[in-house]
Amino acid sequence: MFFQQFTTPGLGCFSYMIGCPLKGTAAVVDPRRDIGIYLDAAKSNGMRITHIFDTHVHADHITGSRELARATGADIYIHESAPVGYEAKKLAQGDNFDFGAAAITILHTPGHTPNSISLLVTDLARDKEVPQMLLSGDLLFVGDTGRPDLPGEEILDEQVRNLYDSLHTTLADLPDGIEVYPAHGAGSLCGSGLSAKPHSTLGYERKTNHRMLLKNFDEFKRDILSYLPMRPQSFSHIIAANLNGAPLLPLCDDSDHALPVARVEELAQQGAVLLDLREMFSFATAHIPGSINVDASSPPAPNWIGAVVAPGSRLVLILNRNDEYASRLTELRRIGYDDVAGYLDRGIQAWIGAGKDIQSLNFISSAELKRKLSGPTPPKVIDVRTIREFGSKKIASARHLPFEELLAENTCPLAKDEESVVVCASGYRSSIAASILQARGCTRLSVLAGGMEAYA
């Protein structure tokens, strides 16, 4: 049996290929939108991709199923309860598939979504009776379980019950030794507190996963609803795209995406979002007024782009180098941002060289902030962390303005004549927040370098 796990950087997504080189066939599970890795793996192992499985209608990334089907002619499979608007074959509990030395059995495991499935994989070359692996989708992660809230508030209670039943009833008869391969790992917003380990065993999760240890349903429900990760505004757009079928990507794009300064100005005046993906300290030194910064050198960047940029926005990218564009475009397409006009040719240097206005942001050290707070005119501290973070450790004088509430503001929510210092856990989130506040007209802003981790 052939088996390979693929990781999508920045989103915490895992996808899989299962097959048999002797038979020459393979299946791909939860493919990402840029499908080259699957085509290369199949070719190098003498296999043809004949089946594509989506474990559910994804919320955090655009599925690559239709791209892969176009390239290979393979059939797409999804659970029968998923009301997709494209051609797909429907799955039900107990369906079986044969790939030579590999056998797959479908388990309907709702909870994360009503249409969620898990795949039970048996390596027939080793044991024809005992399954070896569980591809658990977004049901069970390493150290956590899927979140039940993404399909909507109106079915949340039903989804919590489904999640509990899938974990404690549907999986109940599976042996402890079965290997668990989830659809997400650390960095994903489809769960909270996910481990950095890419796989586990069912027995280990039964003994150590805090949600698996909660046998009482009422305790399980209270726990899972006590903290739900941020829901980026892109999620609803991604769900809709995955239900209806996201547009297929162009097979060949010969357009010139390097934009001169005058064209960037024109696009900005027309409402395009200037998305600066440079490292946060480079952005702080000099940037275009009104631009938003998400430091793309950090792995969670795609999730934060999804949080701060409205779906459907036209984007102009500000990059460190022109040759970054192809990789950044791929990352944006994975999360459904297809309307990218291009990038500022030669970046911020071209803008400065054209004599255009620039802005800067100040980073302040923990030591300097402490001195200022004890001085005669202390700055206002704006803490953008979550309620849970703010409750555990904070600066006494801080005003709590959670990041998600800040995003809902259309104007500057701060006193413009007062010095303000934006604070988060590490400095990453507060740098994004400060760029948004500045774009909305706030002045006299600083960012606490290193965040509360450094301040403590």
BELBELLIN-V531895 format. One record per residue. NEAR is the number of other ideal C-beta (glycine too) atoms within 8 Angstrom. Layout:
((NEAR) (NEAR))
This chain:
((13) (12) (10) (7) (10) (12) (8) (12) (5) (11) (13) (12) (13) (14) (14) (13) (16) (13) (16) (14) (9) (6) (9) (9) (13) (16) (15) (15) (14) (15) (14) (14) (13) (10) (12) (6) (9) (15) (11) (8) (11) (14) (8) (6) (10) (6) (13) (8) (16) (10) (13) (15) (14) (15) (13) (14) (12) (12) (9) (15) (12) (13) (13) (12) (11) (12) (13) (15) (12) (7) (7) (11) (3) (11) (9) (13) (11) (14) (12) (6) (7) (13) (5) (11) (6) (8) (3) (11) (7) (9) (12) (9) (6) (6) (8) (8) (10) (6) (17) (12) (10) (16) (10) (14) (12) (15) (11) (11) (13) (13) (17) (15) (12) (10) (11) (18) (14) (14) (14) (13) (14) (14) (11) (11) (5) (6) (8) (4) (4) (6) (11) (10) (12) (16) (14) (13) (16) (15) (15) (14) (15) (13) (11) (12) (14) (14) (12) (13) (10) (12) (9) (7) (5) (4) (9) (10) (6) (8) (16) (14) (9) (12) (16) (12) (10) (14) (14) (8) (7) (9) (13) (6) (3) (9) (8) (8) (7) (13) (11) (14) (12) (15) (12) (13) (15) (7) (10) (13) (10) (13) (14) (8) (6) (15) (11) (6) (8) (9) (9) (11) (10) (15) (10) (9) (14) (10) (7) (9) (12) (8) (11) (11) (9) (9) (6) (6) (7) (6) (9) (13) (10) (8) (10) (13) (7) (5) (5) (8) (8) (9) (9) (11) (12) (14) (12) (8) (11) (17) (13) (8) (11) (15) (11) (9) (10) (11) (5) (7) (7) (5) (3) (4) (4) (3) (5) (4) (10) (8) (12) (8) (11) (6) (8) (14) (9) (8) (12) (12) (6) (7) (5) (11) (10) (12) (13) (14) (13) (14) (8) (12) (7) (10) (15) (12) (7) (8) (16) (14) (8) (6) (13) (13) (13) (12) (14) (9) (5) (7) (6) (9) (14) (12) (14) (12) (14) (14) (13) (10) (14) (6) (11) (5) (10) (11) (13) (17) (13) (15) (13) (7) (6) (10) (5) (10) (12) (7) (7) (13) (10) (9) (12) (13) (13) (14) (15) (12) (13) (7) (8) (12) (10) (11) (14) (14) (10) (7) (14) (13) (7) (12) (13) (10) (7) (7) (4) (9) (4) (11) (9) (8) (14) (8) (11) (11) (9) (10) (6) (8) (14) (9) (8) (11) (11) (6) (7) (3) (5) (9) (12) (12) (13) (13) (13) (13) (13) (8) (7) (7) (10) (12) (6) (6) (5) (10) (10) (4) (7) (11) (7) (9) (9) (11) (14) (8) (8) (13) (10) (5) (9) (3) (6) (9) (8) (10) (6) (9) (4) (9) (8) (14) (15) (15) (15) (16) (9) (8) (14) (13) (14) (14) (16) (15) (14) (13) (15) (12) (14) (12) (10) (10) (8) (12) (6) (9) (13) (14) (16) (18) (10) (10) (15) (14) (8) (11) (12) (5))
